Amino acid sequence: MDLWVVALAPIFIILIYVYIRDKYEKEPWSLLLKTILAGALITIPILFFENLISSFCSNCQGLQLAAFQSFAVAGFTEELFKYLALFLIIRKNIHFNEQFDGIVYAVFVSLGFAAVENVLYVFQYGYTTGLIRAITAVPGHALFGVVMGFYFGKSLSNSKRKYLILALLMPILFHGFYDFILMSENYILLLLFIPYLIYLWVNGFKKMKYLSNHSRFK
């Protein structure tokens, strides 16, 4: 029971926080639950495609392998399927009518995926891993979702194609660099991890604040 709490508590805390930040028109819980479920279900194709893509760099080593695994395997695959799930669920949904809604739905998709991933890690590696991931990987997925949702929300206003491209590209880059720091096992790069995590938090809160204040201006 304790492991379930450690694995899922940070997910629910962040979901509730983001839901509260949507100050104009709350999204229906039925759609939000559908969004979380979609995020959880994409774990299946993600695992398949990550294994497939990994085979293209079977002879890679060192930083080359770390970069490939971080950007091409984890960053690209995970953010692509989150993006597709988000796009299919809300792009033409009547409830997606404010810019901040993009952040809400993107974070819910991201944390649906993160919930499954976190449960697997915590039950395999234990309590300490769960505590570490509660302040690193779980918020990381949420913050990548904020970035995706920010640009997705901006696509309601103008330059739709531009913002929809950025909604996919930027989370891949943010996610890829996050994983690259850890996978590199390079002491110099590892020194950047905490500053980078702080940057993700600051960047995420700025984006939420901006769309929270401008959400009704399409």
Residue frames relative to the residue before (quaternion, step in Angstrom):
aa qw qx qy qz dx dy dz
M 1.0000 0.0000 0.0000 0.0000 0.00 0.00 0.00
D 0.6378 0.5406 -0.3222 0.4441 3.56 0.99 -0.89
L 0.6521 0.5197 -0.3190 0.4505 3.58 0.97 -0.81
W 0.6147 0.5326 -0.3443 0.4690 3.59 1.05 -0.71
V 0.6532 0.5129 -0.3099 0.4629 3.57 0.96 -0.85
V 0.6642 0.5035 -0.2989 0.4647 3.56 0.90 -0.94
A 0.6865 0.4967 -0.2811 0.4506 3.58 0.98 -0.85
L 0.8155 0.3259 -0.1348 0.4588 3.58 0.85 -0.96
A 0.5202 0.6651 -0.4143 0.3398 3.61 1.14 -0.47
P 0.6873 0.4632 -0.3195 0.4593 3.66 0.78 -0.85
I 0.5774 0.5737 -0.3740 0.4445 3.59 1.14 -0.59
F 0.7145 0.4587 -0.2587 0.4606 3.58 0.76 -1.06
I 0.6134 0.5550 -0.3504 0.4392 3.60 1.01 -0.73
I 0.6956 0.4610 -0.2768 0.4765 3.57 0.87 -0.95
L 0.6252 0.5422 -0.3409 0.4460 3.60 0.99 -0.80
I 0.6690 0.4953 -0.2969 0.4680 3.57 0.91 -0.91
Y 0.6360 0.5360 -0.3286 0.4474 3.57 0.98 -0.84
V 0.6846 0.4757 -0.2879 0.4713 3.59 0.85 -0.97
Y 0.6210 0.5437 -0.3368 0.4530 3.58 1.02 -0.78
I 0.6653 0.5017 -0.2992 0.4650 3.58 0.96 -0.87
R 0.6407 0.5523 -0.3238 0.4238 3.59 1.04 -0.75
D 0.5842 0.5425 -0.3733 0.4743 3.59 1.24 -0.32
K 0.0601 -0.8985 0.4348 0.0015 3.55 0.31 1.29
Y 0.6627 0.5283 -0.3223 0.4217 3.62 1.16 -0.25
E 0.8027 -0.0867 0.1158 0.5786 3.58 0.65 -1.07
K 0.3263 -0.7777 0.5049 0.1839 3.56 -0.31 1.25
E 0.4496 -0.6841 0.5112 0.2618 3.55 -1.08 0.79
P 0.5508 -0.6242 0.4289 0.3508 3.63 -1.01 0.70
W 0.5096 -0.6786 0.4393 0.2947 3.56 -0.89 0.96
S 0.5793 0.5845 -0.3802 0.4221 3.57 1.11 -0.58
L 0.6848 0.4602 -0.2763 0.4929 3.58 1.00 -0.84
L 0.6330 0.5316 -0.3323 0.4542 3.57 1.04 -0.72
L 0.6444 0.5063 -0.3159 0.4781 3.58 1.02 -0.79
K 0.6179 0.5296 -0.3305 0.4780 3.57 1.09 -0.74
T 0.6489 0.5237 -0.3049 0.4600 3.56 1.05 -0.81
I 0.6364 0.5122 -0.3206 0.4795 3.59 1.00 -0.83
L 0.6571 0.5181 -0.3069 0.4534 3.56 0.93 -0.93
A 0.6251 0.5296 -0.3328 0.4669 3.57 1.01 -0.81
G 0.6487 0.5195 -0.3134 0.4594 3.58 0.99 -0.84
A 0.6530 0.5038 -0.3096 0.4732 3.56 1.06 -0.74
L 0.6892 0.5096 -0.2845 0.4294 3.58 0.93 -0.91
I 0.6169 0.5580 -0.3648 0.4183 3.60 1.07 -0.60
T 0.4395 0.6864 -0.4595 0.3530 3.59 1.27 -0.13
I 0.6387 0.5625 -0.3276 0.4103 3.58 1.01 -0.83
P 0.7274 0.3834 -0.2745 0.4985 3.66 0.67 -0.92
I 0.5800 0.5823 -0.3827 0.4220 3.60 1.10 -0.58
L 0.6517 0.5120 -0.3179 0.4606 3.59 0.89 -0.89
F 0.6538 0.5187 -0.3117 0.4543 3.57 0.97 -0.87
F 0.7313 0.4332 -0.2530 0.4621 3.58 0.77 -1.02
E 0.6013 0.5425 -0.3744 0.4516 3.60 1.08 -0.55
N 0.6475 0.4997 -0.3165 0.4805 3.59 1.00 -0.77
L 0.6499 0.5253 -0.3113 0.4525 3.55 1.02 -0.85
I 0.6964 0.4698 -0.2741 0.4682 3.57 0.82 -1.01
S 0.6065 0.5756 -0.3547 0.4184 3.60 1.03 -0.73
S 0.6235 0.5705 -0.3370 0.4150 3.58 1.09 -0.68
F 0.6036 0.5779 -0.3555 0.4187 3.60 1.21 -0.41
C 0.7625 0.2693 -0.1767 0.5611 3.58 1.22 -0.25
S 0.1481 0.8444 -0.5003 0.1215 3.55 1.04 0.84
N 0.7203 0.4204 -0.2431 0.4954 3.58 1.17 -0.52
C 0.4564 0.6942 -0.4466 0.3321 3.58 1.26 0.06
Q 0.0839 -0.7919 0.6040 0.0321 3.55 -1.18 0.61
G 0.8310 0.2821 -0.1724 0.4474 3.53 -1.35 0.25
L 0.8373 -0.1498 0.1318 0.5090 3.54 -1.04 -0.86
Q 0.5819 0.5703 -0.3752 0.4420 3.57 1.14 -0.59
L 0.6681 0.4851 -0.2941 0.4815 3.57 0.93 -0.88
A 0.6437 0.5262 -0.3186 0.4553 3.58 0.97 -0.87
A 0.6634 0.5020 -0.3023 0.4653 3.59 0.93 -0.88
F 0.6624 0.5063 -0.3083 0.4581 3.57 0.93 -0.89
Q 0.6792 0.4851 -0.2889 0.4689 3.57 0.89 -0.95
S 0.6870 0.5081 -0.2836 0.4352 3.58 0.98 -0.83
F 0.7900 0.3315 -0.1647 0.4887 3.56 0.75 -1.06
A 0.7585 0.4012 -0.2219 0.4631 3.60 0.76 -1.02
V 0.7329 0.4073 -0.2346 0.4918 3.57 0.94 -0.87
A 0.7972 0.3080 -0.1717 0.4900 3.60 0.36 -1.22
G 0.7200 0.4679 -0.2722 0.4343 3.58 0.60 -1.12
F 0.7203 0.4492 -0.2563 0.4623 3.56 0.70 -1.09
T 0.7144 0.4727 -0.2783 0.4345 3.59 0.69 -1.07
E 0.7093 0.4663 -0.2799 0.4485 3.58 0.75 -1.00
E 0.7025 0.4496 -0.2836 0.4732 3.59 0.86 -0.87
L 0.5962 0.5615 -0.3669 0.4411 3.60 1.08 -0.59
F 0.7139 0.4406 -0.2696 0.4728 3.58 0.83 -0.93
K 0.5822 0.5346 -0.3759 0.4837 3.59 1.12 -0.52
Y 0.6532 0.5262 -0.2994 0.4548 3.55 0.95 -0.94
L 0.6676 0.4990 -0.3034 0.4619 3.58 0.89 -0.93
A 0.6425 0.5142 -0.3223 0.4678 3.58 0.98 -0.84
L 0.6546 0.5144 -0.3004 0.4655 3.55 0.95 -0.92
F 0.6631 0.5206 -0.2993 0.4469 3.55 0.88 -0.99
L 0.7047 0.4779 -0.2749 0.4466 3.57 0.81 -0.98
I 0.6910 0.4961 -0.2846 0.4421 3.58 1.02 -0.75
I 0.8655 0.1969 -0.0591 0.4569 3.59 0.69 -1.00
R 0.4460 0.7291 -0.4658 0.2291 3.61 1.14 -0.35
K 0.8036 0.1869 -0.1035 0.5555 3.62 0.91 -0.82
N 0.4030 0.7178 -0.4690 0.3200 3.57 1.23 0.46
I 0.5168 -0.6721 0.4346 0.3038 3.59 -0.88 0.91
H 0.6386 0.5378 -0.3337 0.4378 3.60 1.14 -0.47
F 0.6042 0.5012 -0.3616 0.5030 3.59 1.25 -0.21
N 0.2938 0.7927 -0.4679 0.2575 3.55 0.41 1.27
E 0.7127 0.3171 -0.2466 0.5751 3.58 1.30 0.21
Q 0.6066 -0.6024 0.3712 0.3624 3.55 -1.04 0.73
F 0.6462 0.5283 -0.3341 0.4377 3.62 0.97 -0.76
D 0.5238 0.6399 -0.4062 0.3888 3.58 1.21 -0.44
G 0.5837 0.5889 -0.3679 0.4208 3.57 1.09 -0.67
I 0.6633 0.4925 -0.3003 0.4768 3.57 0.98 -0.86
V 0.6369 0.5423 -0.3360 0.4329 3.58 0.91 -0.91
Y 0.7335 0.4314 -0.2519 0.4609 3.58 0.68 -1.06
A 0.6449 0.5237 -0.3317 0.4470 3.60 0.99 -0.76
V 0.6521 0.4956 -0.3155 0.4792 3.59 0.99 -0.78
F 0.6495 0.5119 -0.3286 0.4562 3.60 0.97 -0.77
V 0.6245 0.5073 -0.3371 0.4889 3.61 1.03 -0.71
S 0.6758 0.5160 -0.2938 0.4368 3.57 0.84 -1.02
L 0.7273 0.4271 -0.2504 0.4754 3.57 0.92 -0.88
G 0.5172 0.5781 -0.4280 0.4639 3.58 1.23 -0.17
F 0.6618 0.4746 -0.2851 0.5055 3.55 1.03 -0.87
A 0.6691 0.5192 -0.3022 0.4375 3.58 0.88 -0.97
A 0.6000 0.5738 -0.3614 0.4244 3.60 1.08 -0.67
V 0.6717 0.4765 -0.2938 0.4852 3.57 0.90 -0.93
E 0.6587 0.5138 -0.3062 0.4564 3.57 0.87 -0.96
N 0.6845 0.5009 -0.2919 0.4419 3.56 0.91 -0.93
V 0.6195 0.5333 -0.3390 0.4657 3.58 1.00 -0.78
L 0.6589 0.5133 -0.3110 0.4535 3.58 0.91 -0.89
Y 0.6808 0.4843 -0.2896 0.4670 3.58 0.91 -0.90
V 0.6894 0.4962 -0.2945 0.4379 3.58 0.84 -0.98
F 0.6997 0.4539 -0.2886 0.4701 3.60 0.91 -0.82
Q 0.6581 0.4866 -0.3212 0.4765 3.58 1.19 -0.39
Y 0.8240 0.2681 -0.1034 0.4884 3.57 0.89 -0.96
G 0.5937 -0.6604 0.3218 0.3284 3.58 1.25 -0.05
Y 0.8135 -0.3529 0.2319 0.4000 3.46 -1.52 0.04
T 0.6733 0.5109 -0.3039 0.4396 3.58 0.83 -0.99
T 0.6265 0.5294 -0.3237 0.4716 3.56 1.02 -0.84
G 0.6418 0.5354 -0.3182 0.4474 3.57 0.99 -0.83
L 0.6606 0.5060 -0.3031 0.4644 3.57 0.97 -0.85
I 0.6529 0.5055 -0.3122 0.4698 3.57 0.99 -0.85
R 0.6875 0.4809 -0.2823 0.4652 3.58 0.90 -0.90
A 0.5766 0.6039 -0.3704 0.4071 3.58 1.17 -0.52
I 0.7638 0.3132 -0.1829 0.5339 3.59 1.15 -0.55
T 0.7209 0.3938 -0.2538 0.5107 3.59 1.27 0.04
A 0.8174 0.3042 -0.1662 0.4602 3.58 0.12 -1.29
V 0.6685 0.5019 -0.3180 0.4472 3.61 0.90 -0.87
P 0.6771 0.4376 -0.3074 0.5056 3.64 0.81 -0.83
G 0.5820 0.5874 -0.3718 0.4219 3.58 1.11 -0.63
H 0.6673 0.4818 -0.3036 0.4801 3.58 0.86 -0.92
A 0.6387 0.5248 -0.3286 0.4568 3.58 0.99 -0.80
L 0.6930 0.4802 -0.2782 0.4602 3.58 0.94 -0.90
F 0.5878 0.5160 -0.3726 0.4994 3.60 1.13 -0.52
G 0.6321 0.5314 -0.3200 0.4645 3.56 1.09 -0.74
V 0.6091 0.5486 -0.3454 0.4569 3.57 1.06 -0.73
V 0.6518 0.5095 -0.3082 0.4697 3.56 0.96 -0.91
M 0.6579 0.4992 -0.3071 0.4729 3.59 0.90 -0.92
G 0.7035 0.4817 -0.2691 0.4479 3.55 0.85 -0.97
F 0.5800 0.5868 -0.3681 0.4287 3.57 1.12 -0.65
Y 0.7295 0.4100 -0.2403 0.4919 3.56 0.78 -1.02
F 0.5916 0.5499 -0.3622 0.4653 3.57 1.12 -0.61
G 0.6633 0.4991 -0.2949 0.4734 3.55 0.99 -0.85
K 0.6424 0.5264 -0.3211 0.4551 3.57 1.01 -0.79
S 0.5841 0.5934 -0.3768 0.4059 3.59 1.15 -0.49
L 0.5461 0.6014 -0.4029 0.4216 3.60 1.24 -0.18
S 0.6844 0.5117 -0.2848 0.4344 3.56 1.14 -0.59
N 0.7401 -0.2962 0.2485 0.5503 3.58 0.41 -1.20
S 0.7857 0.2957 -0.2363 0.4894 3.55 -1.35 0.10
K 0.0126 0.8670 -0.4980 0.0112 3.55 0.93 0.94
R 0.6724 0.5003 -0.3141 0.4461 3.58 0.83 -0.94
K 0.6348 0.5416 -0.3226 0.4469 3.58 0.95 -0.88
Y 0.7233 0.4436 -0.2570 0.4626 3.59 0.78 -1.01
L 0.6323 0.5217 -0.3407 0.4602 3.58 1.05 -0.62
I 0.6179 0.5174 -0.3344 0.4885 3.58 1.13 -0.62
L 0.6714 0.4915 -0.2939 0.4704 3.58 0.93 -0.92
A 0.6018 0.5800 -0.3502 0.4229 3.59 1.12 -0.66
L 0.6974 0.4035 -0.2606 0.5319 3.58 1.19 -0.45
L 0.6927 0.5189 -0.2851 0.4118 3.57 0.82 -1.02
M 0.7051 0.4948 -0.2892 0.4175 3.59 0.76 -1.01
P 0.6588 0.4808 -0.3404 0.4679 3.67 0.86 -0.72
I 0.6010 0.5494 -0.3646 0.4518 3.61 1.06 -0.68
L 0.6799 0.4855 -0.2893 0.4672 3.58 0.91 -0.90
F 0.6618 0.4983 -0.3077 0.4680 3.60 0.89 -0.89
H 0.6738 0.4874 -0.2819 0.4785 3.57 0.92 -0.97
G 0.6596 0.5293 -0.3103 0.4341 3.56 0.89 -0.93
F 0.6835 0.4770 -0.2937 0.4680 3.57 0.90 -0.90
Y 0.5857 0.5663 -0.3583 0.4559 3.59 1.10 -0.71
D 0.7156 0.4413 -0.2552 0.4775 3.58 0.80 -1.03
F 0.6217 0.5649 -0.3434 0.4199 3.57 1.03 -0.78
I 0.6144 0.5452 -0.3519 0.4487 3.59 0.97 -0.78
L 0.7192 0.4488 -0.2482 0.4688 3.57 0.89 -0.96
M 0.7148 0.4670 -0.2621 0.4497 3.58 0.90 -0.91
S 0.5626 0.6290 -0.3839 0.3749 3.59 1.16 -0.50
E 0.1596 -0.8067 0.5397 0.1801 3.57 1.13 -0.78
N 0.4424 0.6624 -0.4595 0.3929 3.53 1.21 0.67
Y 0.4736 -0.7194 0.4275 0.2746 3.57 -0.62 1.14
I 0.6373 0.5259 -0.3361 0.4519 3.59 1.01 -0.75
L 0.6770 0.4774 -0.2892 0.4798 3.57 0.93 -0.91
L 0.6316 0.5486 -0.3384 0.4307 3.60 1.02 -0.77
L 0.5820 0.5755 -0.3703 0.4393 3.59 1.17 -0.50
L 0.6471 0.5288 -0.3124 0.4517 3.57 1.22 -0.47
F 0.4931 0.7150 -0.4210 0.2616 3.59 1.20 -0.40
I 0.6981 0.4605 -0.2820 0.4701 3.60 0.75 -1.00
P 0.6559 0.4828 -0.3345 0.4742 3.66 0.85 -0.79
Y 0.6525 0.5074 -0.3241 0.4601 3.59 1.00 -0.77
L 0.6333 0.5227 -0.3299 0.4657 3.58 1.00 -0.78
I 0.6358 0.5129 -0.3215 0.4789 3.57 1.01 -0.80
Y 0.6287 0.5327 -0.3276 0.4622 3.58 1.01 -0.82
L 0.6401 0.5251 -0.3282 0.4547 3.60 0.95 -0.84
W 0.6462 0.5134 -0.3143 0.4692 3.57 0.98 -0.84
V 0.6789 0.4905 -0.2934 0.4609 3.58 0.81 -1.01
N 0.6601 0.5089 -0.2958 0.4666 3.56 0.93 -0.95
G 0.6624 0.5181 -0.3019 0.4490 3.57 0.96 -0.87
F 0.6806 0.4816 -0.2922 0.4684 3.58 0.89 -0.93
K 0.6153 0.5382 -0.3464 0.4602 3.60 1.07 -0.69
K 0.6719 0.4945 -0.2956 0.4654 3.57 0.94 -0.88
M 0.6457 0.5032 -0.3231 0.4748 3.58 1.00 -0.77
K 0.6554 0.5125 -0.3143 0.4571 3.58 0.93 -0.87
Y 0.6503 0.5269 -0.3202 0.4438 3.57 0.94 -0.90
L 0.7314 0.4115 -0.2562 0.4796 3.60 0.75 -0.98
S 0.5821 0.5679 -0.3778 0.4426 3.58 1.14 -0.49
N 0.7143 0.4329 -0.2377 0.4959 3.57 1.11 -0.75
H 0.7701 0.3269 -0.1663 0.5219 3.60 1.17 -0.54
S 0.3316 0.8103 -0.4526 0.1692 3.56 1.29 0.03
R 0.7302 0.4335 -0.2563 0.4617 3.58 0.95 -0.75
F 0.6124 0.5184 -0.3574 0.4779 3.55 1.30 0.00
K 0.1313 -0.8355 0.5320 0.0405 3.56 -0.09 1.29
